[in-house]
Amino acid sequence: MKPSLPSIVTKPGSLFILITLLLAGTLYAATSADLGKTTMQLDQAVRSELVEGPRLPNVLLILVDDMGYGDPQCFNTESRLKTPAIDRLAREGLMFRDAHAPHSTCIASRYGLLTGRYPMRESYRIISPEKITLPKLLKRNGYHTSMVGKWHVGFNDFKGNGGTAKQTMTGGPVDRGFDEFFGLWGSLDQPPYFFIKNREAVEMPTEDGDGKYYWSEDRFYNGNWLPGKIAPGFKHEEVTPRLTAEAIKYIDRSAHEEKPFFLYLAFPSPHGPWVPTNEFKGSSLIGAYGDFVQQVDHSIGQVLQVLDDQGITENTLVIFTSDNGPVWYQRDRLKYNHSSASIYSGMKADTWEGGHRMPFIVRWPALVKPGLTSDSMIGFTDIMATLAEIVEDDFSEAVSTDSQSFLQVLKGDTRYQVRETLIVNHKAQAYRHNNWKLITQKGPGGFTHWEGNPDKEPDGQLYDLALDPSEKNNLWDVKPEMVKTLLSMLKAEKANTK
């Protein structure tokens, strides 16, 4: 039996009975001297409730790009960055310390977040029209849905990354459940560079932009990007402020509308190129990356402030996370004395924890008690089932073992086990079963410069994360029976397409 939600977020089936009982009890308790005054006050409250009705929560999903688990202060007390807005969310909400992206790179991670499905199950570079998505789920339950920011999961006739832009592009956000969209097709290091509003290019990328070779590692440090077409007047360093302003405008005009809103705010930062505005250059202790992280945190703070200003913080469900791990090499750790992935090994694209264990916070004052933490294992795909339970959607066309609700945790049961297993990545997989982690390859598999010798390494990796969270002690050859068991479980779970 599902525990009940607070009255502020329940649907109005028993509203009349509740109001009647409240009115009767209060009238009985009132003295004759106060009876007239009490009746008048209750009458006003009842009329107000009947006019406005109980509201489902607004939903604000904030996704940043390539921010590590160890960057926000609230997840890493040794972080050398200042992140007051993210820390505020943690103080006022619930921190998940074992939350994972379904993939350790941008596109596939976003696919899993928006569909509630592991990206390994299908082609993830574009969301097919028949797929259920978060905005579709909420829209059919009475929400107005909007997206601001980086899409990166495809358009019908535009592949991005050097492709030719079109004035009108279909198959994007407004064709996958969003009522409106303002943002970018993908990352700020891949051309063409231009803004899109709904299906239309705000201004076509007609000019030739400069840049440096894409895989040059110093592209991040020098704020460089791949050369290609760019819209007139488009400036990379102005993108984060522009998207922040668009998000604020949407909240301002949606705050008191009849429908609750769902805003998916997908910042393309601090993904490279690291291009903080002048206001933030030099603001951190760890160079351009740190400056950019602190600017993104400032933007998040501006968005949280507008919730306060509009008086809707109490019943707005805010989810904050990052799409995958950081681009932060060992040389960066040594130079700046900062571990962007905290104690975890690896970085973006890796199957090690630093590639996919993400900072994840949920704030919802109407339900979630402030200052909570949970070590329950969850994944991005679980957002779908959680929101479905909140809005009481039967979720029948998308019921899947890939998506499990963590609403029970939000209600205060922080030890509730949301899931026993989890799959990360597409080709070689990282597979979790409680504290055991299996990796079906040698080495990190991503951007980390691995110093191991493949000829001397086992065929895969096995770690007990309870004892070895930094994945330093490979038990593949030590515990062959556990390897066999987990490989069998992984095979069965991959075959389960429900």
VOSEKE-644038 format. One record per residue (C-alpha): x, y, z. Coordinates in Angstrom, 3 decimals, decimal comma, always signed. Last residue first. Layout:
N
+----------+----------+----------+
:       c1 :       c2 :       c3 :
+----------+----------+----------+
:        X :        Y :        Z :
...
+----------+----------+----------+
This chain:
498
+----------+----------+----------+
:       c1 :       c2 :       c3 :
+----------+----------+----------+
:   +9,901 :   -5,238 :  -19,980 :
:  +13,007 :   -5,840 :  -22,130 :
:  +14,514 :   -8,452 :  -19,828 :
:  +17,455 :   -9,780 :  -21,840 :
:  +19,808 :   -7,193 :  -20,333 :
:  +18,669 :   -8,256 :  -16,872 :
:  +19,324 :  -11,925 :  -17,588 :
:  +22,829 :  -11,241 :  -18,912 :
:  +23,626 :   -9,020 :  -15,940 :
:  +22,496 :  -11,698 :  -13,500 :
:  +24,667 :  -14,328 :  -15,212 :
:  +27,685 :  -11,996 :  -15,203 :
:  +27,018 :  -11,272 :  -11,520 :
:  +26,973 :  -14,942 :  -10,579 :
:  +30,108 :  -15,803 :  -12,566 :
:  +32,035 :  -12,890 :  -11,071 :
:  +30,888 :  -13,900 :   -7,584 :
:  +32,099 :  -17,429 :   -8,252 :
:  +35,448 :  -16,160 :   -9,547 :
:  +36,232 :  -14,274 :   -6,312 :
:  +39,998 :  -13,666 :   -6,215 :
:  +40,533 :  -13,398 :   -9,978 :
:  +38,043 :  -10,535 :  -10,393 :
:  +38,800 :   -9,001 :   -6,971 :
:  +40,289 :   -5,720 :   -8,247 :
:  +41,478 :   -3,628 :   -5,295 :
:  +41,668 :   +0,099 :   -6,135 :
:  +38,019 :   +0,812 :   -6,867 :
:  +37,793 :   +4,073 :   -4,855 :
:  +34,776 :   +2,765 :   -2,899 :
:  +36,779 :   -0,211 :   -1,597 :
:  +35,212 :   -1,688 :   +1,516 :
:  +31,510 :   -1,053 :   +0,794 :
:  +32,348 :   -0,777 :   -2,904 :
:  +33,358 :   -4,444 :   -3,111 :
:  +34,985 :   -4,428 :   -6,534 :
:  +35,133 :   -6,758 :   -9,503 :
:  +36,944 :   -6,005 :  -12,765 :
:  +37,237 :   -7,681 :  -16,127 :
:  +39,449 :   -9,874 :  -18,290 :
:  +42,191 :   -9,858 :  -15,647 :
:  +45,184 :   -7,511 :  -16,111 :
:  +48,708 :   -8,457 :  -17,117 :
:  +48,352 :   -8,040 :  -20,865 :
:  +46,289 :   -4,859 :  -20,380 :
:  +49,175 :   -3,162 :  -18,518 :
:  +47,766 :   -0,419 :  -16,289 :
:  +48,654 :   +3,268 :  -16,600 :
:  +45,190 :   +4,416 :  -17,629 :
:  +44,863 :   +7,991 :  -18,870 :
:  +41,250 :   +8,538 :  -17,873 :
:  +38,961 :   +9,521 :  -20,758 :
:  +36,929 :   +6,332 :  -21,011 :
:  +37,179 :   +2,573 :  -20,621 :
:  +38,414 :   +2,699 :  -17,038 :
:  +40,681 :   -0,360 :  -17,228 :
:  +39,871 :   -3,831 :  -18,470 :
:  +36,310 :   -4,663 :  -19,433 :
:  +33,044 :   -6,122 :  -18,155 :
:  +32,936 :   -4,119 :  -14,929 :
:  +31,265 :   -5,761 :  -11,912 :
:  +30,329 :   -3,848 :   -8,767 :
:  +29,272 :   -5,447 :   -5,509 :
:  +27,701 :   -3,195 :   -2,897 :
:  +24,067 :   -4,036 :   -3,797 :
:  +24,355 :   -5,686 :   -7,190 :
:  +25,920 :   -3,116 :   -9,474 :
:  +26,850 :   -3,687 :  -13,110 :
:  +29,305 :   -1,539 :  -15,083 :
:  +28,866 :   -2,392 :  -18,711 :
:  +31,093 :   -2,535 :  -21,778 :
:  +29,047 :   -1,352 :  -24,747 :
:  +26,324 :   +0,930 :  -23,401 :
:  +26,961 :   +2,347 :  -19,964 :
:  +25,636 :   +1,750 :  -16,434 :
:  +23,417 :   -1,044 :  -15,132 :
:  +21,891 :   -1,055 :  -11,631 :
:  +20,851 :   -3,756 :   -9,186 :
:  +19,299 :   -3,970 :   -5,731 :
:  +16,833 :   -1,093 :   -6,162 :
:  +14,961 :   +1,489 :   -4,107 :
:  +16,149 :   +0,098 :   -0,775 :
:  +14,521 :   +2,261 :   +1,899 :
:  +17,161 :   +3,553 :   +4,296 :
:  +16,083 :   +7,192 :   +3,885 :
:  +12,480 :   +6,455 :   +4,833 :
:  +11,642 :  +10,143 :   +5,082 :
:   +8,914 :  +10,672 :   +2,507 :
:  +11,525 :  +11,355 :   -0,149 :
:  +12,853 :   +7,834 :   +0,400 :
:   +9,421 :   +6,333 :   -0,263 :
:   +9,213 :   +8,424 :   -3,442 :
:  +12,249 :   +6,577 :   -4,841 :
:  +10,277 :   +4,953 :   -7,659 :
:  +11,982 :   +2,333 :   -9,806 :
:  +12,770 :   +2,665 :  -13,511 :
:  +14,824 :   +0,144 :  -15,516 :
:  +12,683 :   -2,722 :  -14,195 :
:  +10,064 :   -1,347 :  -16,516 :
:   +6,494 :   -0,120 :  -16,521 :
:   +6,370 :   +2,152 :  -19,561 :
:   +2,999 :   +1,615 :  -21,171 :
:   +1,218 :   +1,155 :  -17,838 :
:   +2,546 :   +4,265 :  -16,057 :
:   -0,559 :   +4,146 :  -13,854 :
:   -0,171 :   +7,873 :  -13,205 :
:   -0,698 :   +8,903 :   -9,589 :
:   +1,015 :  +12,305 :  -10,016 :
:   +3,612 :  +11,428 :   -7,374 :
:   +3,822 :   +7,808 :   -8,505 :
:   +4,562 :   +8,808 :  -12,101 :
:   +7,128 :  +11,327 :  -10,860 :
:   +8,979 :   +8,552 :   -9,061 :
:   +8,704 :   +6,090 :  -11,940 :
:  +10,282 :   +8,593 :  -14,360 :
:  +12,961 :   +9,843 :  -11,942 :
:  +14,176 :   +6,260 :  -11,571 :
:  +15,965 :   +6,351 :  -14,947 :
:  +18,456 :   +8,772 :  -13,417 :
:  +19,631 :   +5,985 :  -11,138 :
:  +19,203 :   +5,145 :   -7,460 :
:  +21,179 :   +3,374 :   -4,737 :
:  +19,980 :   +4,192 :   -1,216 :
:  +22,726 :   +5,971 :   +0,691 :
:  +20,331 :   +8,697 :   +1,796 :
:  +20,896 :  +12,123 :   +3,295 :
:  +18,421 :  +14,483 :   +4,967 :
:  +18,949 :  +18,184 :   +5,682 :
:  +15,389 :  +19,360 :   +5,200 :
:  +12,313 :  +17,120 :   +5,437 :
:  +10,813 :  +16,325 :   +2,046 :
:   +7,059 :  +16,724 :   +1,582 :
:   +5,891 :  +20,326 :   +1,153 :
:   +9,520 :  +21,495 :   +1,298 :
:  +10,414 :  +19,691 :   -1,943 :
:  +14,172 :  +19,553 :   -2,475 :
:  +15,817 :  +16,592 :   -4,196 :
:  +19,594 :  +16,426 :   -4,556 :
:  +21,874 :  +14,280 :   -6,722 :
:  +25,667 :  +14,642 :   -7,028 :
:  +26,612 :  +11,962 :   -9,542 :
:  +28,261 :   +8,556 :   -9,618 :
:  +28,754 :   +8,062 :  -13,397 :
:  +32,315 :   +8,669 :  -14,512 :
:  +33,902 :   +8,996 :  -11,079 :
:  +32,580 :   +5,537 :  -10,214 :
:  +34,714 :   +3,710 :  -12,768 :
:  +32,980 :   +2,925 :  -16,057 :
:  +34,721 :   +5,936 :  -17,549 :
:  +33,240 :   +8,369 :  -20,092 :
:  +33,770 :  +11,392 :  -17,800 :
:  +36,133 :  +10,802 :  -14,900 :
:  +37,832 :   +8,013 :  -13,011 :
:  +38,339 :   +6,950 :   -9,437 :
:  +36,090 :   +8,102 :   -6,611 :
:  +37,301 :   +9,891 :   -3,482 :
:  +35,974 :  +13,276 :   -4,659 :
:  +35,207 :  +13,244 :   -8,402 :
:  +36,479 :  +16,806 :   -8,919 :
:  +39,454 :  +16,115 :   -6,696 :
:  +41,148 :  +19,472 :   -6,067 :
:  +44,789 :  +20,106 :   -5,199 :
:  +44,972 :  +22,566 :   -8,119 :
:  +48,008 :  +21,319 :  -10,016 :
:  +47,936 :  +17,763 :   -8,700 :
:  +44,256 :  +17,174 :   -9,342 :
:  +44,543 :  +18,852 :  -12,741 :
:  +47,490 :  +16,634 :  -13,719 :
:  +45,373 :  +13,624 :  -12,774 :
:  +42,802 :  +14,706 :  -15,327 :
:  +39,501 :  +16,446 :  -14,765 :
:  +36,838 :  +16,173 :  -17,440 :
:  +33,989 :  +15,711 :  -14,979 :
:  +31,526 :  +12,864 :  -14,494 :
:  +28,125 :  +12,508 :  -16,098 :
:  +24,788 :  +14,273 :  -16,591 :
:  +24,884 :  +16,339 :  -13,398 :
:  +22,139 :  +16,534 :  -10,753 :
:  +19,478 :  +18,740 :   -9,183 :
:  +15,822 :  +17,883 :   -8,647 :
:  +13,482 :  +20,604 :   -7,427 :
:   +9,876 :  +19,794 :   -6,451 :
:   +8,023 :  +23,075 :   -6,144 :
:   +5,362 :  +23,173 :   -3,458 :
:   +7,078 :  +25,220 :   -0,772 :
:   +9,179 :  +27,299 :   -3,188 :
:   +6,115 :  +28,851 :   -4,832 :
:   +6,053 :  +32,345 :   -3,282 :
:   +6,942 :  +34,097 :   -6,546 :
:  +10,015 :  +35,721 :   -5,022 :
:  +11,115 :  +32,419 :   -3,494 :
:  +10,826 :  +30,559 :   -6,804 :
:  +12,643 :  +33,521 :   -8,399 :
:  +15,454 :  +33,052 :   -5,891 :
:  +15,915 :  +29,398 :   -6,822 :
:  +16,542 :  +30,454 :  -10,431 :
:  +19,107 :  +33,062 :   -9,386 :
:  +20,848 :  +30,498 :   -7,167 :
:  +21,073 :  +28,071 :  -10,066 :
:  +22,741 :  +30,829 :  -12,091 :
:  +25,255 :  +31,404 :   -9,280 :
:  +26,025 :  +27,664 :   -9,222 :
:  +26,658 :  +27,824 :  -12,967 :
:  +29,047 :  +30,730 :  -12,411 :
:  +30,851 :  +28,815 :   -9,675 :
:  +31,316 :  +25,833 :  -11,981 :
:  +32,693 :  +28,145 :  -14,697 :
:  +35,244 :  +29,730 :  -12,380 :
:  +36,280 :  +26,274 :  -11,183 :
:  +36,853 :  +25,129 :  -14,754 :
:  +38,764 :  +28,314 :  -15,622 :
:  +41,263 :  +27,949 :  -12,798 :
:  +41,130 :  +26,052 :   -9,519 :
:  +40,986 :  +28,645 :   -6,734 :
:  +37,783 :  +30,261 :   -7,924 :
:  +36,696 :  +33,793 :   -8,874 :
:  +39,460 :  +34,328 :  -11,433 :
:  +36,983 :  +34,904 :  -14,237 :
:  +33,520 :  +35,088 :  -12,699 :
:  +32,416 :  +38,623 :  -13,590 :
:  +34,325 :  +38,436 :  -16,864 :
:  +31,981 :  +35,690 :  -18,061 :
:  +33,020 :  +32,073 :  -17,659 :
:  +34,007 :  +30,220 :  -20,849 :
:  +35,245 :  +26,712 :  -20,112 :
:  +34,818 :  +25,061 :  -23,497 :
:  +34,007 :  +22,614 :  -22,127 :
:  +31,123 :  +21,253 :  -20,057 :
:  +30,471 :  +23,496 :  -17,018 :
:  +27,970 :  +24,140 :  -18,538 :
:  +25,422 :  +23,120 :  -21,155 :
:  +22,691 :  +23,880 :  -18,572 :
:  +19,650 :  +21,653 :  -18,854 :
:  +16,657 :  +23,310 :  -17,205 :
:  +13,688 :  +20,957 :  -17,536 :
:  +10,716 :  +22,981 :  -16,352 :
:   +7,493 :  +21,199 :  -15,432 :
:   +4,654 :  +23,520 :  -14,540 :
:   +1,475 :  +23,273 :  -12,491 :
:   -1,619 :  +24,293 :  -14,450 :
:   -3,900 :  +27,117 :  -13,350 :
:   -1,148 :  +29,694 :  -13,776 :
:   +0,441 :  +31,258 :  -10,724 :
:   +4,123 :  +30,521 :  -11,260 :
:   +3,976 :  +30,204 :  -15,045 :
:   +4,872 :  +33,755 :  -16,121 :
:   +7,693 :  +34,217 :  -13,630 :
:   +8,888 :  +30,627 :  -14,021 :
:   +9,268 :  +31,034 :  -17,790 :
:  +11,059 :  +34,362 :  -17,502 :
:  +13,485 :  +32,888 :  -14,953 :
:  +14,298 :  +29,988 :  -17,270 :
:  +14,931 :  +32,352 :  -20,179 :
:  +17,218 :  +34,524 :  -18,029 :
:  +19,254 :  +31,504 :  -16,955 :
:  +19,546 :  +30,403 :  -20,575 :
:  +20,923 :  +33,808 :  -21,534 :
:  +23,357 :  +33,919 :  -18,612 :
:  +24,727 :  +30,458 :  -19,549 :
:  +24,990 :  +31,308 :  -23,276 :
:  +26,836 :  +34,621 :  -22,983 :
:  +30,336 :  +33,117 :  -22,829 :
:  +29,768 :  +31,286 :  -26,110 :
:  +28,914 :  +34,412 :  -28,054 :
:  +26,384 :  +34,299 :  -30,904 :
:  +26,262 :  +37,734 :  -32,598 :
:  +25,667 :  +36,307 :  -36,062 :
:  +24,955 :  +32,564 :  -35,800 :
:  +27,944 :  +30,217 :  -35,991 :
:  +29,210 :  +27,747 :  -38,569 :
:  +32,273 :  +25,698 :  -37,792 :
:  +35,502 :  +25,556 :  -35,853 :
:  +35,599 :  +23,146 :  -32,895 :
:  +35,890 :  +24,939 :  -29,597 :
:  +38,405 :  +26,886 :  -27,583 :
:  +38,113 :  +28,251 :  -24,064 :
:  +41,853 :  +28,065 :  -23,469 :
:  +41,666 :  +25,581 :  -20,632 :
:  +39,083 :  +23,368 :  -22,249 :
:  +40,748 :  +23,264 :  -25,662 :
:  +43,993 :  +22,323 :  -23,926 :
:  +43,276 :  +18,633 :  -24,434 :
:  +43,379 :  +18,932 :  -28,220 :
:  +40,686 :  +16,506 :  -29,292 :
:  +38,539 :  +19,074 :  -31,085 :
:  +41,238 :  +20,828 :  -33,124 :
:  +40,971 :  +24,539 :  -32,495 :
:  +38,324 :  +27,199 :  -33,073 :
:  +37,099 :  +29,891 :  -35,415 :
:  +33,544 :  +30,625 :  -36,493 :
:  +32,354 :  +31,031 :  -40,075 :
:  +29,069 :  +32,917 :  -40,327 :
:  +25,665 :  +31,642 :  -41,409 :
:  +24,372 :  +29,972 :  -38,263 :
:  +20,658 :  +30,790 :  -38,674 :
:  +19,043 :  +33,104 :  -36,157 :
:  +16,347 :  +32,010 :  -33,738 :
:  +16,382 :  +28,635 :  -35,496 :
:  +12,835 :  +27,309 :  -35,356 :
:  +11,311 :  +24,170 :  -33,857 :
:  +10,554 :  +25,543 :  -30,356 :
:  +13,096 :  +28,352 :  -30,142 :
:  +16,578 :  +27,261 :  -31,226 :
:  +19,805 :  +29,121 :  -30,500 :
:  +22,944 :  +28,897 :  -32,638 :
:  +26,408 :  +27,333 :  -32,822 :
:  +26,923 :  +24,770 :  -35,580 :
:  +29,176 :  +23,389 :  -34,313 :
:  +30,505 :  +21,325 :  -31,393 :
:  +32,289 :  +22,774 :  -28,348 :
:  +29,163 :  +24,390 :  -26,922 :
:  +27,333 :  +21,093 :  -26,626 :
:  +24,032 :  +20,103 :  -28,211 :
:  +20,927 :  +21,328 :  -30,109 :
:  +20,802 :  +24,496 :  -28,075 :
:  +18,119 :  +26,330 :  -26,148 :
:  +14,539 :  +27,483 :  -25,938 :
:  +11,715 :  +24,980 :  -25,910 :
:   +7,940 :  +24,953 :  -25,574 :
:   +5,046 :  +22,596 :  -24,932 :
:   +7,494 :  +19,754 :  -24,305 :
:   +6,412 :  +16,188 :  -25,067 :
:   +8,781 :  +14,735 :  -27,661 :
:   +7,885 :  +16,838 :  -30,677 :
:   +8,424 :  +20,077 :  -28,746 :
:  +11,837 :  +18,789 :  -27,591 :
:  +13,256 :  +17,763 :  -30,992 :
:  +11,910 :  +15,595 :  -33,795 :
:  +11,486 :  +18,513 :  -36,183 :
:  +13,877 :  +21,273 :  -37,220 :
:  +12,839 :  +24,437 :  -39,047 :
:  +15,474 :  +26,926 :  -40,234 :
:  +17,873 :  +24,095 :  -40,915 :
:  +21,386 :  +23,543 :  -39,620 :
:  +23,962 :  +21,690 :  -41,678 :
:  +25,942 :  +19,152 :  -39,698 :
:  +29,280 :  +19,930 :  -38,065 :
:  +28,458 :  +18,304 :  -34,755 :
:  +24,677 :  +18,223 :  -35,247 :
:  +22,654 :  +15,354 :  -36,707 :
:  +19,832 :  +17,365 :  -38,230 :
:  +16,993 :  +15,785 :  -40,173 :
:  +14,896 :  +14,236 :  -37,407 :
:  +16,369 :  +16,056 :  -34,404 :
:  +18,542 :  +14,430 :  -31,802 :
:  +19,169 :  +13,719 :  -28,154 :
:  +21,457 :  +16,661 :  -27,418 :
:  +18,852 :  +19,005 :  -25,860 :
:  +20,974 :  +21,643 :  -24,066 :
:  +19,052 :  +24,474 :  -22,410 :
:  +15,498 :  +25,473 :  -21,516 :
:  +12,652 :  +22,975 :  -21,646 :
:   +8,996 :  +23,595 :  -20,929 :
:   +5,973 :  +21,564 :  -19,908 :
:   +2,541 :  +22,733 :  -18,782 :
:   +1,218 :  +20,035 :  -16,509 :
:   -2,216 :  +18,415 :  -16,373 :
:   -1,435 :  +14,743 :  -15,971 :
:   -1,043 :  +14,121 :  -19,700 :
:   +1,653 :  +16,785 :  -19,693 :
:   +3,501 :  +15,124 :  -16,828 :
:   +4,046 :  +11,813 :  -18,587 :
:   +4,729 :  +13,450 :  -21,952 :
:   +7,286 :  +15,777 :  -20,340 :
:   +9,089 :  +12,846 :  -18,672 :
:   +9,164 :  +10,808 :  -21,866 :
:   +7,131 :   +7,874 :  -23,192 :
:   +8,576 :   +6,622 :  -26,457 :
:   +6,362 :   +6,532 :  -29,562 :
:   +8,165 :   +9,385 :  -31,327 :
:  +11,646 :   +7,791 :  -31,130 :
:  +14,185 :   +9,609 :  -28,968 :
:  +17,355 :  +10,283 :  -30,977 :
:  +20,935 :   +9,270 :  -30,277 :
:  +19,837 :   +6,496 :  -27,939 :
:  +19,562 :   +3,481 :  -30,209 :
:  +18,050 :   +0,839 :  -27,991 :
:  +18,411 :   -1,169 :  -24,801 :
:  +21,856 :   +0,145 :  -23,820 :
:  +20,260 :   +3,553 :  -23,171 :
:  +18,642 :   +2,179 :  -20,000 :
:  +15,059 :   +3,385 :  -19,946 :
:  +13,316 :   +6,077 :  -17,890 :
:  +12,791 :   +8,066 :  -21,092 :
:  +14,130 :  +11,556 :  -20,248 :
:  +16,904 :  +10,517 :  -17,842 :
:  +17,981 :   +7,557 :  -19,947 :
:  +18,254 :   +9,654 :  -23,099 :
:  +20,088 :  +12,358 :  -21,209 :
:  +22,753 :   +9,893 :  -20,062 :
:  +23,051 :   +8,488 :  -23,580 :
:  +23,780 :  +11,906 :  -25,058 :
:  +26,211 :  +13,267 :  -22,477 :
:  +28,651 :  +10,515 :  -21,518 :
:  +29,015 :   +8,292 :  -18,442 :
:  +25,857 :   +6,296 :  -19,011 :
:  +22,811 :   +5,496 :  -16,879 :
:  +23,802 :   +8,363 :  -14,540 :
:  +24,089 :   +7,224 :  -10,967 :
:  +23,005 :   +8,145 :   -7,453 :
:  +24,719 :   +6,705 :   -4,350 :
:  +25,009 :   +9,792 :   -2,132 :
:  +21,406 :  +10,965 :   -2,515 :
:  +21,061 :  +14,323 :   -0,764 :
:  +17,659 :  +15,381 :   +0,574 :
:  +16,326 :  +18,914 :   +0,844 :
:  +16,772 :  +22,295 :   +2,485 :
:  +20,411 :  +21,933 :   +3,418 :
:  +21,204 :  +20,147 :   +0,144 :
:  +19,411 :  +22,767 :   -1,950 :
:  +21,350 :  +25,468 :   -0,114 :
:  +24,602 :  +23,678 :   -0,872 :
:  +23,734 :  +23,795 :   -4,572 :
:  +23,168 :  +27,549 :   -4,271 :
:  +26,252 :  +28,184 :   -2,118 :
:  +28,724 :  +26,363 :   -4,394 :
:  +32,185 :  +27,701 :   -3,524 :
:  +34,901 :  +25,474 :   -4,909 :
:  +37,999 :  +24,041 :   -3,224 :
:  +36,169 :  +20,819 :   -2,409 :
:  +37,435 :  +19,206 :   +0,798 :
:  +33,955 :  +19,015 :   +2,329 :
:  +32,840 :  +16,967 :   -0,652 :
:  +29,169 :  +16,360 :   -1,321 :
:  +27,871 :  +19,608 :   +0,233 :
:  +30,837 :  +21,549 :   -1,117 :
:  +29,803 :  +20,845 :   -4,705 :
:  +32,723 :  +19,709 :   -6,896 :
:  +33,325 :  +16,169 :   -5,612 :
:  +30,563 :  +14,430 :   -7,535 :
:  +31,858 :  +15,997 :  -10,722 :
:  +30,198 :  +18,499 :  -13,035 :
:  +30,221 :  +17,448 :  -16,706 :
:  +26,956 :  +19,233 :  -17,638 :
:  +24,315 :  +20,554 :  -15,260 :
:  +20,793 :  +19,152 :  -15,087 :
:  +18,148 :  +21,066 :  -13,162 :
:  +14,681 :  +19,453 :  -13,050 :
:  +12,067 :  +21,878 :  -11,760 :
:   +8,694 :  +20,275 :  -11,049 :
:   +5,661 :  +22,240 :   -9,871 :
:   +3,887 :  +20,187 :   -7,276 :
:   +0,353 :  +18,876 :   -7,703 :
:   -2,066 :  +21,515 :   -6,610 :
:   -4,992 :  +21,376 :   -4,206 :
:   -7,899 :  +23,424 :   -5,532 :
:   -7,698 :  +27,139 :   -6,337 :
:  -11,375 :  +28,058 :   -6,266 :
:  -12,482 :  +25,404 :   -3,797 :
:   -9,542 :  +26,130 :   -1,507 :
:  -10,227 :  +29,884 :   -1,517 :
:  -13,933 :  +29,340 :   -0,871 :
:  -13,107 :  +27,022 :   +2,031 :
:  -10,642 :  +29,512 :   +3,524 :
:  -13,142 :  +32,380 :   +3,257 :
:  -15,883 :  +30,312 :   +4,880 :
:  -13,448 :  +29,273 :   +7,581 :
:  -12,720 :  +32,897 :   +8,448 :
:  -16,413 :  +33,883 :   +8,440 :
:  -17,417 :  +30,937 :  +10,611 :
:  -14,647 :  +31,704 :  +13,090 :
:  -15,723 :  +35,369 :  +13,396 :
:  -19,366 :  +34,473 :  +13,921 :
:  -18,584 :  +31,779 :  +16,455 :
:  -16,114 :  +33,761 :  +18,527 :
:  -18,538 :  +34,793 :  +21,256 :
:  -20,411 :  +31,481 :  +21,030 :
:  -17,190 :  +29,637 :  +21,762 :
:  -15,621 :  +27,653 :  +19,002 :
:  -14,939 :  +23,959 :  +19,456 :
:  -18,064 :  +22,747 :  +17,642 :
:  -17,524 :  +25,230 :  +14,803 :
:  -13,951 :  +23,996 :  +14,378 :
:  -14,955 :  +20,368 :  +14,228 :
:  -17,805 :  +20,992 :  +11,772 :
:  -15,667 :  +23,092 :   +9,426 :
:  -12,851 :  +20,559 :   +9,385 :
:  -15,237 :  +17,679 :   +8,817 :
:  -16,904 :  +19,479 :   +5,897 :
:  -13,562 :  +20,490 :   +4,354 :
:  -12,291 :  +16,915 :   +4,427 :
:  -15,521 :  +15,503 :   +3,031 :
:  -15,511 :  +18,012 :   +0,139 :
:  -11,815 :  +17,410 :   -0,698 :
:  -12,113 :  +13,648 :   -0,931 :
:  -11,246 :  +13,242 :   -4,610 :
:   -9,180 :  +16,422 :   -5,012 :
:   -5,825 :  +14,966 :   -6,086 :
:   -3,100 :  +14,928 :   -3,456 :
:   -0,164 :  +17,332 :   -3,415 :
:   -1,142 :  +19,863 :   -0,736 :
:   -2,854 :  +17,105 :   +1,218 :
:   +0,462 :  +15,449 :   +2,055 :
:   +1,046 :  +12,217 :   +0,148 :
:   -0,326 :   +8,933 :   +1,436 :
:   +1,852 :   +5,868 :   +1,855 :
:   +1,392 :   +3,391 :   -0,982 :
:   +0,000 :   +0,000 :   +0,000 :
+----------+----------+----------+
